[in-house]
């Protein structure tokens, strides 16, 4: 049993809410209750946040790309460091890195992860006996840590528009459509928890041709689809040269983009593309911390939201794993660009509230998951916020102080009813951190 002074219910904030759960679902949510002996008492309770975009193995080089090269640094120079790590990790390393990332996601308030997984083969590019060997490691990491998983095996066939051949740094990623369909089937066979899902992800328009995209859409009907798109200006320029259209424009014209799709980054949009993307019902998967770190650019969030567009947040490179920081940077980027405050709030409303609710709803849609809400019958995915000073006078103040202040923090997290984070730390943190440290000591960075 959990007793919350404040709880964010589908109808809004309620006080003195007592929640019970069984078999991973909420069985009762009762506002206006009294605390009972044995209840876990929390200051505020919100639904768990979905993380729509993670490359778990990249947790292994967090903070290790901040030395400037001899020329201008960019996403394209950063990528070379990423390839060095990608070419070195063993299956055991992949699991250890993912477990650390997933522990930190749960501690931050993420209760589901969309794992955009493109490490498929051995370090020399050779095939494992089980094509899903490295996906199996992702499933094992999710099960070990308790986070819900939407697994997104990635189709990657080319090194750039044209298409051009992949280079040596991409050798662990590559498939043809037939082999990739076999991989997806192998991932589906790994499903053994009711909360887990399998979609698929064409890596980008750089890495997949139009014909391959159409073939796989036909071969994998009904599954959610994620892809990187329009992240960098160079990508936009190369796409126009090769395909005669901007990336998002081309995709909307040539693929069945709809509510089952998530366009990750979609940073560089025209006004027409913004409107069309919003109208499609697809989710824009935004990763503000990584996008800022890589110098990607700024998504046109005010225009997109004003047109009814759906957004979600992801941790992408796992440079820093923090729900509040992703939401804060999403808003602060808009403030710097527009030279205004509270840009993404509704008139008269809390900025933190809108950011949280929009990202939670969009994230659930993008990950093929139940709507994150504190309601009877919903998954028991819950995040408790603690105010050490007792200064917040209501739920929205708790959200605003968590996202934009420094005092309120995540204290406890339940995923599928399991109390996995207590007093800010995952119950398996010590063991998993030790395994993670051993991988870092071997990494060639």
Secondary structure, DSSP 8 states (H G I E B T S, - for coil): -EEEEEEEETTEEEEEEEEEEETTEEEEEETT----TT-EEEEEEEE-EEEEEE-GGGGGGTT---S--SS---HHHHHHHHHHHHTT--HHHHHHHHHHHHHHHHHHTEEEEEEEE---S-TTS---SSTTHHHHHHHHHHHHHT-EEEEEEEE---SBTTTB---GGGTTT---HHHHHHHHHHHHHT--STT-EEEEEE--TTTS-HHHHHHHHHHTTTS-EEEEES-SHHHHHHHHHHHSS-HHHHHHHHS--STTEEEEE--S--HHHHHHHHHHT-EEEE-HHHHHHTT-----HHHHHHTT-EEEE--BTTSS--HHHHHHHHHHHHHHHHT-SSTTS-TTS-HHHHHHHHHHHHHHHHTT------STTSB--EEEEE-TT----SHHHHHHHHHHSSS-EEEEEEETTEEEEETTEETTHHHHHHHHHHHHHH---
